[in-house]
């Protein structure tokens, strides 16, 4: 079954594309997304294995050019925020493969690293599981963990940033 976040991402991608209808089926689970061409409205239906509708609701209307919401921050404030974020780290630890991200060696064990922990280049920071193989991921940089970008159990892509590190 797809997670709610994955369904939201699909809706956003369909809404931003020229696709009018999207159907997906896997292991008896069905997802149908349809977009009304003139109305700018996306209707989603998620059907479980027993073919009972789990969720069916209209997504928010797409804003016209004139109706775009005003930004909450000015461009100057936004660039200052970006500078402060980029100043907090100078390296990212990325996933070397597609798989499932795990912060700890086992569900009942403590995470490999927390925000604020110091790591060495050979320190194991997480595991990425791919095809039932658990691959230990090393920091490859000396420094302090500033931010953890992925939730435990989340699917990660090749090259996706996992951690932000301030090198020392």
N, C-alpha and C positions, 0 to 999 in steps of 0.2 A: 504494500500500500504506500502510496506517495505521501510524503509529509506535507503539512499545510504550507510551509515555506516554499517547498518545491512547486506546489500548485500556484502560489502567488507569483513566483518567478515566471512560470509558464504563461500566466495571464498577462503579465507585464510584457513579455516577449511577443506574444500574439498581438497585444494591443499596439505595440510599436511597429509591427511588421505589416505587410500587405496581405497576410494570410487571413482568410475569412473563417476558416474552420480547421480544427485540429482534433484528431482522434488518436488515442493511445490505448493499447490493451496489452496486459502482461499478467500471466498466471490467473486469468479470470477476472482481474481488476480492470475496469474500463474508465477512461477519462475522455470526455467530449467537451471541447471548447468551441463556441461559435461567437462570431462577432457580427453585429448588425452593421452593414456597410454605411447607411445614412445616419444612423442614430449615434454612432460612436460608443456603443454599449457592448460589453462582453458578457455573455451568459455562460456560466460554467455548470457542468454536471459531472459529478463523480459517482460512479456506480461500483459497488463492492461485488465480491464473488457471488453473493446470493442475489445479485441484480437489484438490490434495494437502493434507492437513491440516498446517498449520504448527505450530499450538499448540493443545492441548486439555488443560486442567487445572482442577481445582476451585479456586476462590478461597477464602481463609480464611473460616471460619464467622463469622457475625455474632454479636457478643457479646450475651447477654441483659442485661437491666437489672442483675441481680445480679453479672454477670461483667465489668462494665466495668473496664478497667485503671485503676489509680490514677494521677493526674497526677504527672509527674516533678517539677514545680515547684509551690510553694504559690501561691495567688492573689496574695500580697504580692510574691513573687519575680517572677511573671509581669508584674504591673503595673510593677515597676521595670525589667524588660527592655523593655517597650513604651515606657516613658518614655525610656530611653536610645536606642532606635531612633528615636523621633520627634524626639529632640533633635538627632540627627545630620543631619537635613534639614528643610527647611520648604517645599519646592516639589517637584512631580513634573512631569516632561515626559511627556505622554500621546500616544498614537497618534491622529492626526486621522482615521484610516480603517482599514478592514480590509485586511490585506495581509501580505506577508512582510518581516520585519525584517532589515536588513543593517547591520552596524556600520561597514563600509568601502565606499568607492566601487567597488572591484573586488576579486575574491578575492586577488589578489597585492599589494594595497595595504594600508597600515597603517589601523587603525580611526580614525574621525573623532575619538573621544574615549576616554579611559581614566579609571578611577577616580582622582581626585586632580587631574584637569585643570580649569583655569578656563575658563569659557565666557562669552560675551557673548550678549545677546538675539538677535543675528543670526547666531550661530555654528551651522553645520550639525553636528548630533550623530549623525545616522543617515539611512538611506534606508528608506522603506517602499514596496515594490513591489506595485502593484495593477493587474491586467490589463495586464501588460507595460509599465506606466508606472512609472518610478522617481522617487519624490517625496522630495525632500530635506526633512528635518524640522529646523527650527531650535529652539534652546533656549528662546527667548522669555523668558528670565530671565538675569540676570547672577549668576554664582556658581561654585561648585566641584561637580563631579560626585562624589557620595558613594557611589552604588550604581548598577550596571547590572542591571536586573531581567529582561532578556530575552536569550536565547541567539541567536547569529547564525543566520539561516535559519529562525527560529521564526515561526509564524503568529501575528499579533497582531490583536486586536479593536479596534473603535472605542472610544476613551476608556481603553484599557488603559495603565497606567503603564509607561513604558519606562526612565526614569532618575529617580533622586532627586538633588536639588540643594540644597546649602546656599547660600542667596542671600547676597550681599555688599552 
